[in-house]
Amino acid sequence: MDLRGSDMRARSMAMAAAGVAFGILYLFIADSLKTTEAIWLLTRSLGMMSITALFALVYTGELRLLGYKRLSRWHCLLGTATFYLAMLHGFSAAFDRFKWGKGLGFADYIGFSFTDQWLTLLSVGTLAFYVILLVGVTSSGGRIRALGFRRWKWLHYLSYAALAMVFVHSMLLGTDIKDGALGPLLFPLSVFAFSAASGLLVIRVFRRAMPDRRDLALSIMLVLVLSAVISAAATTIKADVTEVDSLSAQRGDMAYAVQSAEFVNGQLVSQANALSDQLAQARNVTSYLSGLIAQKAKEIGDAAAAGSGNVATEQPVVTIPWEEYYGHGEGEDDD
């Protein structure tokens, strides 16, 4: 037994050392990719792998406690994988300067902030990682004996809190589940996985009421069926909510378009009224000028007519006598 325990400790130390070495190497990789789209895709991929590993970890733990002892080995391996995948997911997000990490520092990813919805959901994921770390650190044989099995058992229940926080974090913040191309598939699968995990926990709580293995199998099948129903219902509700949001957005766009059209129409009416006022003023000026021109023309015509009459009567008329005009010539002729 001591030799076997030594082998397990040596294997654990070797895995821990390999994990630390790979983590350091990954920091350099993430730093070289931090301004490219690759870091964003890597963060998303690691997030999906870490939540998948966490669900598998919870399933193997519950089934192991329900009597399927062969899953114990896989449960330990999945615990280690979940921790490292979650850690790498956090590192990728912290190094990201392509999309998510713009405007955020490393402290925002390791601390907590509740100033807005996005940072709150990010903090929920950070808290879930700390809980996973706490559960993993206290799950070795020596620490279980030091804590006592009962205390460790209650501490181990925090893994369900971590699962719930990761579920909320991924459903409300994860790009692939919310808006990705695989969202219509990933959303119902995530709801199904969470419902099934919750159902297995309920079965384990009431395990003593089901001594027969057949009853246990039927209970697990019932949990799976209920999880499928919940998943289908949640998917339908999400589709309806998405459609309502889309219709509300379209209605908002239409209202904005109508408001814009009314504003433009009001401006056009104001411009038309202004042009109408300017046209009326132009007509008044034209009418005034026409009257003034007619009056001046009449005055000029009257003045011209009066001037021509005065010239005809007042101007002296020179009358040259005929005999005087022609007498001198006749006299010369006579001479």
C-alpha positions in Angstrom: 0.0 0.0 0.0 2.8 2.4 0.8 4.5 1.6 -2.4 1.4 2.2 -4.4 0.8 5.4 -2.6 4.4 6.5 -3.4 3.8 5.7 -7.0 0.6 7.7 -7.1 2.4 10.7 -5.4 5.2 10.4 -7.8 2.8 10.4 -10.7 0.9 13.3 -9.3 4.2 15.3 -8.9 5.3 14.4 -12.4 1.9 15.6 -13.8 2.1 18.8 -11.8 5.6 19.5 -13.0 4.6 18.8 -16.6 1.6 21.1 -16.2 3.7 23.9 -14.8 6.2 23.6 -17.6 3.4 23.6 -20.2 1.8 26.6 -18.5 5.0 28.6 -18.7 5.4 27.6 -22.4 1.8 28.6 -23.0 2.3 32.0 -21.6 4.9 32.7 -24.3 2.5 31.3 -27.0 -0.4 33.5 -25.7 1.9 36.5 -25.6 2.9 36.0 -29.2 -0.7 35.6 -30.4 -2.3 38.3 -28.2 -3.1 40.8 -31.0 -4.3 38.2 -33.5 -7.6 36.5 -34.0 -6.0 33.2 -33.0 -5.9 34.2 -29.3 -9.7 34.9 -29.4 -10.4 31.5 -31.0 -8.0 29.8 -28.6 -9.8 31.4 -25.6 -13.1 30.2 -26.8 -11.9 26.7 -27.6 -10.3 26.3 -24.1 -13.5 27.6 -22.5 -15.6 25.0 -24.3 -13.1 22.3 -23.4 -12.9 23.3 -19.7 -16.7 23.4 -19.3 -17.0 20.0 -21.0 -14.3 18.6 -18.7 -16.1 20.0 -15.7 -19.4 18.4 -16.7 -17.7 15.1 -17.2 -15.9 15.5 -13.9 -19.3 16.0 -12.1 -20.9 13.0 -14.0 -18.1 10.6 -13.1 -18.1 11.7 -9.5 -21.8 11.3 -9.1 -21.9 7.9 -10.9 -19.0 6.7 -8.9 -20.8 7.6 -5.7 -23.9 5.9 -7.1 -22.0 2.6 -7.4 -20.0 2.8 -10.6 -16.6 2.5 -8.9 -14.7 2.0 -12.2 -15.1 5.7 -12.9 -12.8 6.7 -10.0 -9.7 6.8 -12.1 -11.3 8.9 -14.8 -12.7 11.2 -12.2 -9.2 12.1 -10.9 -7.9 12.6 -14.4 -10.8 14.8 -15.4 -10.2 16.9 -12.2 -6.7 17.6 -13.3 -7.7 18.3 -16.9 -10.5 20.7 -15.7 -8.1 22.7 -13.6 -5.5 23.1 -16.3 -8.0 23.9 -19.1 -9.7 26.5 -16.9 -6.3 28.0 -16.1 -5.3 28.2 -19.7 -8.6 29.6 -20.6 -8.1 32.4 -18.1 -4.5 33.0 -19.3 -5.8 33.3 -22.9 -8.5 35.8 -21.9 -6.0 37.9 -19.9 -3.5 38.1 -22.8 -6.2 38.8 -25.4 -5.7 42.2 -27.0 -7.7 41.3 -30.1 -11.3 41.4 -28.7 -12.2 40.7 -25.1 -9.1 42.0 -23.4 -9.1 45.4 -24.9 -9.2 48.0 -22.2 -8.7 45.4 -19.4 -5.7 44.6 -17.4 -4.5 41.3 -15.9 -5.9 42.3 -12.5 -9.4 42.4 -14.0 -9.1 38.7 -14.7 -7.8 37.6 -11.4 -9.9 39.9 -9.3 -13.6 40.8 -9.0 -15.5 43.7 -10.4 -19.3 44.3 -10.5 -19.4 47.7 -12.2 -21.3 46.3 -15.2 -22.9 43.1 -16.5 -19.9 42.0 -18.6 -17.4 42.4 -15.7 -19.8 40.7 -13.3 -20.0 37.6 -15.6 -16.3 37.7 -15.9 -15.9 37.8 -12.2 -18.3 34.8 -11.9 -16.0 32.8 -14.1 -12.9 33.9 -12.0 -14.7 32.8 -8.8 -15.5 29.5 -10.3 -11.9 28.9 -11.1 -10.9 29.7 -7.5 -13.5 27.2 -6.3 -12.2 24.5 -8.7 -8.7 25.2 -7.5 -9.8 24.9 -3.8 -11.6 21.6 -4.4 -8.7 20.2 -6.4 -6.0 21.2 -3.9 -8.0 19.6 -1.0 -8.8 16.3 -2.8 -5.6 14.5 -2.3 -5.5 11.6 0.2 -3.4 13.3 2.7 -5.4 16.5 2.8 -8.7 14.5 3.0 -7.3 12.7 6.1 -6.1 16.0 7.5 -9.5 17.7 7.0 -11.6 14.7 7.9 -13.8 13.0 5.4 -17.0 14.8 6.6 -15.4 18.3 6.3 -13.9 17.4 3.0 -17.2 16.1 1.7 -19.0 19.4 2.5 -16.1 21.2 0.9 -16.3 19.0 -2.1 -19.9 20.1 -2.6 -18.5 23.5 -3.7 -17.8 21.8 -7.1 -21.6 22.1 -7.7 -21.4 25.8 -7.0 -18.5 26.0 -9.5 -20.5 24.1 -12.0 -23.4 26.6 -11.6 -21.1 29.6 -11.9 -19.4 28.2 -15.0 -22.8 27.5 -16.5 -24.0 31.1 -16.0 -20.6 32.4 -17.2 -20.7 30.4 -20.4 -24.4 30.8 -21.2 -24.4 34.6 -20.7 -20.9 35.5 -21.8 -19.7 32.7 -24.1 -19.7 33.7 -27.7 -20.2 30.2 -29.1 -23.3 29.5 -27.0 -24.9 32.9 -27.4 -24.1 34.0 -30.9 -21.9 31.4 -32.5 -22.7 29.3 -35.5 -23.0 26.3 -33.2 -25.2 28.1 -30.7 -28.4 26.3 -31.8 -26.7 23.1 -30.9 -24.5 24.1 -27.9 -27.3 25.9 -26.0 -29.6 22.8 -25.7 -26.6 20.6 -25.0 -25.5 22.9 -22.2 -28.9 23.0 -20.6 -29.3 19.3 -20.9 -25.8 18.7 -19.3 -26.6 21.0 -16.4 -30.0 19.6 -15.8 -28.6 16.0 -15.9 -25.9 16.9 -13.4 -28.4 18.5 -11.1 -30.6 15.4 -11.4 -27.8 13.1 -10.5 -27.1 15.1 -7.4 -30.8 14.8 -6.4 -30.6 11.0 -6.9 -27.5 10.7 -4.8 -29.1 12.7 -2.0 -32.1 10.3 -2.0 -29.9 7.2 -2.7 -31.0 5.4 0.4 -34.6 5.4 -0.7 -33.6 3.4 -3.8 -31.8 0.3 -2.5 -32.6 -1.7 -5.7 -30.2 -1.1 -8.6 -33.1 -1.3 -11.0 -34.7 1.7 -9.3 -31.5 3.6 -9.5 -31.2 2.9 -13.3 -34.8 4.0 -13.8 -34.2 7.1 -11.8 -31.2 8.0 -13.9 -33.2 7.4 -17.1 -36.0 9.6 -15.7 -33.4 12.3 -15.0 -32.2 12.1 -18.6 -35.7 12.3 -20.0 -36.5 15.3 -17.8 -33.3 17.0 -18.8 -34.2 16.5 -22.4 -37.6 18.1 -21.8 -36.0 21.0 -19.9 -33.5 21.5 -22.7 -36.2 21.5 -25.4 -38.3 23.9 -23.3 -35.4 26.2 -22.7 -34.5 26.2 -26.4 -38.0 27.0 -27.3 -38.2 29.8 -24.8 -34.9 31.2 -26.0 -36.1 31.1 -29.6 -39.2 33.0 -28.6 -37.3 35.5 -26.6 -34.8 35.9 -29.5 -37.7 36.5 -31.9 -39.4 38.9 -29.5 -36.1 40.8 -29.2 -35.7 40.8 -32.9 -39.3 42.1 -33.4 -38.7 44.7 -30.7 -35.5 45.8 -32.4 -37.3 46.0 -35.7 -40.1 47.9 -34.1 -37.6 50.3 -32.5 -35.9 50.7 -35.9 -39.3 51.4 -37.5 -40.1 53.9 -34.8 -36.8 55.6 -35.3 -37.3 55.7 -39.0 -40.8 57.1 -38.6 -39.4 59.7 -36.1 -36.7 60.5 -38.6 -39.2 60.8 -41.4 -41.4 63.1 -39.3 -38.4 65.2 -38.4 -37.4 65.5 -42.1 -41.0 66.2 -43.0 -41.1 68.9 -40.4 -37.9 70.4 -41.9 -39.4 70.2 -45.4 -42.6 71.9 -44.2 -40.6 74.6 -42.5 -38.5 75.1 -45.7 -41.7 75.2 -47.8 -43.2 77.8 -45.5 -40.1 79.9 -45.7 -40.0 79.6 -49.5 -43.7 80.5 -49.6 -43.0 83.6 -47.4 -40.1 84.6 -49.6 -42.2 84.1 -52.7 -45.0 86.3 -51.2 -42.4 88.9 -50.4 -41.0 88.7 -53.9 -44.5 89.1 -55.3 -45.1 92.2 -53.1 -41.8 93.7 -54.3 -42.6 92.8 -57.9 -46.1 94.4 -57.6 -44.7 97.4 -55.9 -42.0 97.8 -58.6 -44.6 97.3 -61.3 -46.8 100.0 -59.9 -43.9 102.2 -59.4 -42.7 101.6 -63.0 -46.2 102.2 -64.3 -46.5 105.4 -62.3 -43.1 106.6 -63.5 -44.0 105.6 -67.1 -47.2 107.6 -66.8 -45.5 110.5 -65.4 -42.9 110.4 -68.2 -45.6 110.0 -70.8 -47.6 112.9 -69.4 -44.4 114.9 -69.2 -43.6 114.0 -72.8 -47.1 114.9 -74.0 -47.0 118.2 -72.1 -43.6 119.0 -73.4 -44.5 118.4 -77.0 -47.6 120.8 -76.7 -45.5 123.5 -75.2 -42.9 123.3 -77.9 -45.6 123.7 -80.6 -47.2 126.7 -79.1 -44.6 128.5 -77.1 -41.7 128.2 -79.5 -41.6 131.3 -81.8 -42.6 130.7 -85.3 -40.4 132.7 -87.8 -42.4 133.9 -90.8 -40.4 135.2 -93.7 -42.4 137.4 -96.0 -42.5 136.0 -99.5 -41.8 139.3 -101.2 -38.8 140.1 -99.0 -37.5 136.6 -99.5 -37.7 136.8 -103.2 -37.7 140.6 -103.9 -34.0 141.0 -104.0 -33.6 138.6 -106.7 -36.3 140.1 -108.8 -34.8 143.5 -108.4 -31.4 142.3 -109.6 -33.1 140.7 -112.6 -34.8 144.0 -113.3 -31.6 145.8 -113.2 
